[in-house]
Amino acid sequence: MKSIPNARPWFPKKMREEIIQDIDYVMSSGKLMLGKFSDLIEEQYSNITSTKYSVSVTSATAGLQIALKYINIAGGEVLVPAASFITDVSSIQMEGGIPVLVDINPDTLTFDLEDLNKKVTKRTRAIIWVHLTGYIGKEYQRIQSFAKDHGLFLIEDAAHAHGAKIDGNVAGSLGDVGIFSFYPTKVVTAGTGGILTTNDLALASFARDIRLFGTNQNTGEVFLQGSDWFLDEFRSSVGYRQTRYLFENLNRRREIAQIYLERLEGSVEFKCLDIAKANFPSWFQFPVFCHPEINADSLRRTLINKGVECKQIYPPIHKEQLFRSLSHEGLENSEQTLEQSICLPMYVDLTNLEVDIVVERLFEARDQQ
Ligand SMILES: Cc1ncc(COP(=O)(O)O)c(C=O)c1O
């Protein structure tokens, strides 16, 4: 029996044909970096997020490092959710900063505001705010105000959240800088890659200089310790075409999410994210949260054995070997939420019939617990 995958990149035939033409153009133009396609993809993200500047880079992780370098984070503390991706934390350490893990609100997957208040200190300089699974928590304005009131630089990790919106506000425009990922599983992929979005001209110029070995783009002088963090034209062209289809991509994800939500409505065992009218997640993932009495780990294994690929969102950061020495005081909601999470298959080519099969198998797996 062929399993239903958990995620799959989407390259419909028309897009593939366009990409082949673009790649041919890149090869014959002889310009493999910082050319037509890096300009185009940057323009796209400024348009999507209504921010003035976009800077394409090799990955979201590089973007996080660039943002942290920009504020010279070494020695400063950064508030980051325990329910986040490893490089949200390792990028802080790589730049000499001190990550401080904050708990999440299990209903909105964003910061627990009380814990955020508890963990801010005189040494705090920045916040990395993650729209986990592509969902923007309804507390977004309170997080923005918190950052403003404490004079903190707000880095929005929108790696999961291409095109996600709340009350008309788009992911990537809610902080001082937004960072997107084009990693293979993401809503938009270029193989790998990333992009920064910002209204801060100084940050955009810093990013442009540092992504090219720290070379001042006006004088040609090397004045910063940088790296080759620019996104080459091949990947920029793939990311550009993928992004041209973003709204089609999101529409299908939303249809699939709607079917899951209807099928799971009223379930005591499996709770879904609460979707307010003006909240439009990107549905990078479709997570359900198992009742605490369910052994989610065993249920995930049963579901996989039944031909449905699934996973927990992420392990809590402090359970990773690398981060076990970080303080993990008061992170119970992050632990419980992530450990009880199951990401069901979500990708554009998933059929309605397959969605029904997934839900049927999920209930069968529950009955076998
Ligand atoms: C929330 C989040 N942030 C950042 C990253 C890092 O992205 P990249 O692989 O583009 O460096 C990932 C995963 O890929 C992620 O899931």
The ligand as a Gaussian input file, in Angstrom:
#p B3LYP/6-31G(d) Opt

LIG

0 1
 C        9.960000      27.970000      11.941000
 C       11.216000      27.804000      11.145000
 N       12.121000      28.789000      11.167000
 C       13.262000      28.708000      10.473000
 C       13.549000      27.601000       9.707000
 C       14.831000      27.548000       8.963000
 O       14.597000      27.638000       7.587000
 P       15.747000      27.365000       6.550000
 O       15.783000      25.871000       6.351000
 O       15.325000      28.074000       5.306000
 O       17.001000      27.874000       7.118000
 C       12.634000      26.529000       9.658000
 C       12.839000      25.305000       8.907000
 O       13.275000      25.041000       7.895000
 C       11.441000      26.648000      10.392000
 O       10.543000      25.662000      10.375000

